[in-house]
Amino acid sequence: MEEREGDSPGAGSRMSAMPVDSFFGEDFYEMLFMNANVWIAFIDDKSRVVSWNRAAERISGYMADEVIGSSEIWKKLYPDPGYRKTVTKKIINTIANKQALEKLETRIRCRNGKSRIISWNTKEILDNSGELRGYFIIGLDITDIVKLQASFQAILMNANVLIAFIDPKARIVVWNRFAEKISGYLADEVTGSNEIWKKLYPDPEYRKYVTEEIKKNIDSGQSLETFESEIQTKSGDKKTIFWNTKALNDFEENLSGYIIIGLDLTREKEMQGKIFEYIGQAVVRMKFPVEIIRDNLLELDGRISSGEIETDDILLDLRIQIKSAEQILNNLYDLNQAVQNSFDEMPEDMKKFLLE
Amino acid sequence: MKKIFEEMEESHLVLVLSEPLNLKMKNIEIIKEVTKEGFHVIVITTNNPYSILVKDYEKEGIESEKLFFIDAITKYALGKETEKAENCVFINGPADLTSMGIAVTEVLKKTSSDRVCVLLNTVNSMLIYITPENLIKFVHFIASKLRLFDVSGVFLAVEKGIDPSTLVQLQSFIDEVIDDGN
């Protein structure tokens, strides 16, 4: 169970000056109260329900005429005595200190037996003489939001890309499992500190370069979509990461931090290097040699045409070119063997074909 | 453009880059020039066989007594022993670098002339049979040997027939590059 409490009083504190009688006296307010899309209830100083709107009925499954005049509803909503005690204690303590309670998340049991997660705002209501008349309660059904958050968190934490969130001072707030896998550093080791960057970039010069590149892009208001860097993992290996960084602002447009997504391109880079090497080798050991054979045959053609070469020498020269061609085929086989050994990802059929 | 001989006077080891179809002509031109200057030439050939080269040189009036051949292609192509030649040793094949190295050393030891030049014909054709890494090692070995014997060397290659990385490494062992394309 997750319980959270806000720091500042909210709408409830403005209502404390409003007399209860006049609040319910107006039809308009009653209609508003009854039809509001949030759970609104008023309970007296002994926790007995005085008012219970339609959203409260819809969310809990308990009708107003079932709950008004009694405090039994709380036992039904919180059937586990231990949990009920914890929630009650939390509410009492908070209201005693602040006269209001905001964003207390609790899990209730509905009439149909299903659980819902409610975010509660509670405010004590005093009459004109300052006597406690009861508590005004607003409950927001955040079940779907919490489920969505949990799903999102699960996706984020288990995504096959490095996902991190850092605050404006580059301290790690979120470090997902793939970030742990790529870097070798666990979330517990890196969260709350910005020391990880020194570990990932141990060379001060390179770290400075990376930092400047990131700052340059972020300062220009761009998301950093094409930045590539090489990190050093905990085990000392080098990995090439393709970064995407985006600044995130809060509702008041203040910078709250940066979301960082990193793709591990190490294998791709390695394969790219192998392909370049293969192409280079193919040119050196096949294209150039084939050109030599072509030029030798052109020369032989010229000699035969001009009648300046004897049959024995023609045959010898042709045999040389045949031998060279055979050697080129051997070279190709060796190269294919090297390629096959370098690319585990290659389909078996292709591997077999290369060596035929 | 300076003549090969002038380059050899200034610096011992020269890499000559030629257009592919000028290779034969360039080969003859070099031999002609250096023999005229009194050099004895040891031709290491991995591309054209001795029997053809010797006729080409004779046709151009080059004195055959000033030439010695280390032929690494004839025996390989025929697949059997060749007829013995007075001024030629036949090596098993272009990939037999050890035999080629030994042959170069022995011929250099035996030569009585104080003006000797070794011509490698061609660097490119060796790449059919050996890797660039082994080619670099071999050229390094030959270059060191020639410096030790204070002998000049010409490495003949097809322009644009060597990858840039191999070319840079080859250049580090030699004194001068002559590119007939430029």
HADDOCK unambig.tbl for C-alpha pairs under 7 A between the chains (distance, minus, plus):
assign (segid A and resid 284 and name CA) (segid B and resid 162 and name CA) 6.81 0.50 0.50
assign (segid A and resid 284 and name CA) (segid B and resid 163 and name CA) 6.44 0.50 0.50
assign (segid A and resid 285 and name CA) (segid B and resid 127 and name CA) 6.33 0.50 0.50
assign (segid A and resid 285 and name CA) (segid B and resid 128 and name CA) 5.98 0.50 0.50
assign (segid A and resid 288 and name CA) (segid B and resid 161 and name CA) 5.68 0.50 0.50
assign (segid A and resid 289 and name CA) (segid B and resid 125 and name CA) 6.72 0.50 0.50
assign (segid A and resid 289 and name CA) (segid B and resid 128 and name CA) 5.40 0.50 0.50
assign (segid A and resid 292 and name CA) (segid B and resid 125 and name CA) 6.82 0.50 0.50
assign (segid A and resid 295 and name CA) (segid B and resid 20 and name CA) 6.72 0.50 0.50
assign (segid A and resid 295 and name CA) (segid B and resid 21 and name CA) 6.49 0.50 0.50
assign (segid A and resid 313 and name CA) (segid B and resid 52 and name CA) 6.55 0.50 0.50
assign (segid A and resid 319 and name CA) (segid B and resid 77 and name CA) 5.45 0.50 0.50
assign (segid A and resid 319 and name CA) (segid B and resid 78 and name CA) 7.00 0.50 0.50
assign (segid A and resid 320 and name CA) (segid B and resid 77 and name CA) 4.92 0.50 0.50
assign (segid A and resid 323 and name CA) (segid B and resid 77 and name CA) 6.14 0.50 0.50
assign (segid A and resid 324 and name CA) (segid B and resid 128 and name CA) 6.71 0.50 0.50
assign (segid A and resid 327 and name CA) (segid B and resid 128 and name CA) 6.69 0.50 0.50
assign (segid A and resid 327 and name CA) (segid B and resid 129 and name CA) 6.55 0.50 0.50
assign (segid A and resid 328 and name CA) (segid B and resid 128 and name CA) 6.44 0.50 0.50
